[in-house]
Amino acid sequence: MKFFIGISGYFHDSSIALIDSLGNLVDFKKEEYFSRIKGDKSFPRLALQEMIKNFNLSENNIEKVCFYEKPLKAWLKILNYSIKNNSLVNELTRNYFKNIWKSSIIFSYDLSKYLKISNEKILYCDHHLSHTLTGVFYNSEVPITSIIVDGFGDDSTTSIHHIKSLKEINNVWSSPFPHSIGLFYSAITDYLGFSVNEGEYKVMGLAAYGEPTYYDSLSKTIFFKDGKLFLDDTYYDFVRSIKKSYSDKLKEIFNVKERESNIPLDLDRPNFKEYANIASSAQKVVENILKEIFIYANKITGENRFIFSGGVAMNSVAINQISKLNFIKEIIIPPSPGDSGAAIGAAYYSFLQTGSNNLEESSKSKIENILTPGFIKNKISDEDFFLINYEKIANKDDLIDTAAEIIAKNEVIATCYENIETGPRALGHRSMICNAHSISAVKHLNQNIKKRSKFRPVAPVILKQNAKKYFLISDKIYQSYFYMGAVAEVVVSKNIEPIVHNDNTARVQLCDENHILGKILKKLETYNIDVLANTSFNISSDPIVYTLEDAYLAIERMNIRYLMTENGIYKKKTNE
Ligand SMILES: [Fe+2]
């Protein structure tokens, strides 16, 4: 078997995807799984070494290695912009030179340290084409139009590709740096005191508590008009500073100063409402610009089916809003729309260049790969160390029955079940779950165990056949609900109040009865429970747990009583 490797790195959480010569995604690993550094963006050496070991990868069986952008292009674009627009002593310009040896320019050198491979086997795929092909990988029904919206990649921040066939993909529109929706949202994230590239989810959650009182002023700083995306960089310092993303001019718009990141933010804290108003306004700006871009893309390509990917496609609230546009028939959002998922598109690019003769057939929907491609090498004996502090209360055969019994008692179970999910959401394999009908169980999970702010929602999980009982499910974005890609309006909130967000939506996860959570939900019907609450299994500053060892450390530190693996359920021993 021959393999195609896709690599992403240096900007956001780095990762590696492995596609075989039949076009199957056979493995996907993020560097943070191994380094335990959340959002690790360094060259994914540990992930690569693991993959080389597991698949005996070498020059002999590697067909191509593809990096998810063209390094020099991106570097030169920003450097040229900075030289032209900033003074020669500007810190951003100088920083660009200083950090060149930490940037993607040294990709092939970094790769050569861990994998000896001839130069002609190394490819580079345009960044937004990598994002596009990640979407195509999961749904190759053509023709379709791809809309990519992120911070910045190669020479564009937003792009439209018209995919007439897998052999004819045309970039029909793009927006250059610094006119960027992703960088705008990150600047607001920065103003609100959250970490850029990590806190954008928090801004989205916070938006539900505010009113868009700053919409008019903010929408003058970034807008889409006459086929052009425009950002007024006098409001945004990311074009001239390495320390802050917004300028003093932006501050003048708001009634409240930027939030200090070390001061907690929650419903009962000072200025909460003002910060929520800023988040709500920014969210509305993004939603409206995205709608206009979809309308424009429909106008220039004539398509009504879309792929939507790039970091901004993680905005599950915006996706729900966009899907309401009448002309849209379907939106495909890949399970990992951000840069780490773009490694899949890069691997697929090299596959399409040299791979199968039967592209249409080999790239049919890989929906079965969505959750957990690849494998993790855990052995049952690895679980022995659980027995120091935990007793095994269920084996493989009675795992589902026991899990349902525990949940029905309103207890929380952590899961480290088979392999980890590809995307940013834990969907049951690395989750903490409880009965979503119980206010006390969800509160205990969210506030005592996970220690999250009250304004952050917990996601519901429901069997797909029961979903319409509670949620307004749109057929246009149906696939994305299986990996929490979009929120849905709640139609009946009675009995599921703990998972309903302040704007009457929920980031619902659908599953079928083959999925581990689906099996548990089916059993829970006998207890009159048809919704689970689900949050990722990690301490907030850590990546999601990966190995059993990570799981053990996390349950001990978080004081969790139950852990479920594919081999059984463990219960913490009591001291008496
Ligand atoms: Fe990107």
Boltz pocket constraint, residues with backbone or C-beta under 6 A from the ligand:
constraints:
  - pocket:
      binder: B
      contacts: [[A, 127], [A, 131], [A, 150], [A, 151], [A, 152], [A, 153], [A, 310], [A, 311], [A, 337], [A, 338], [A, 339], [A, 342]]
      max_distance: 6.0
